[in-house]
């Protein structure tokens, strides 16, 4: 994937420093940052969706599936 993003100087500097300290490439760090950020956004947005839009299983079914219920 071509580099299409330009980061502000402070973020670029933080990426450079983290890359040097961890030995990870900036590309890997950016991918991990995006993955973590997207996971957080998805969790946040799913929590904010109306209950009717969510697929929920009754607690007794969850307990049975986990082996904790009767």
Beta strands, then each sheet from edge to edge (+ up, - down):
end
